[in-house]
Amino acid sequence: MPRRKPGPRRPQRRKEPVRPADAFRCVGCRLDIPAMAPGTAHRNHCPHCLTSLHVDGRIPGDRRASCRGRMTALSVSVRQDGEWLIIHHCQSCGELSANRIAGDDNALALLRIAMRPLSDVQRPVNALLAL
């Protein structure tokens, strides 16, 4: 079917993101995540799937990492004062980083990560309890 007006076409309008400036889109579950999080000053992971981007260098919140790779939650660590940390592994460069959990993180996802060593059939539970 021919076009009605065979003249120059108008350029298509750019689609602007609808999310506010203090939010980001998760690379894992594609949900819009607010940048403010209870319990931490710099949110760096999704509270739903715990996936992160490799954006921070040595200091939390500096946003100086050049990798920008996807970081998956590998395990959980607990400090002496009882605070939980998520150990992230970068899929691009292989670097490991520890990130504090936020108050709105998915508790079920955190427990699944914490229980992974106990569900590993290659490593006996007695060996883990002896550590």
Secondary structure, 3 states (H helix, E strand, C coil): CCCCCCCCCCCCCCCCCCCCCCEEECCCCCCEEECCECCECCCCECCCCCCEECCCCCCCCCCCCCCCCEEEEEEEEECCCCCEEEEEEECCCCCEEEEECCCCCCHHHHHHHHHHHHHCCCCCHHHHHCC
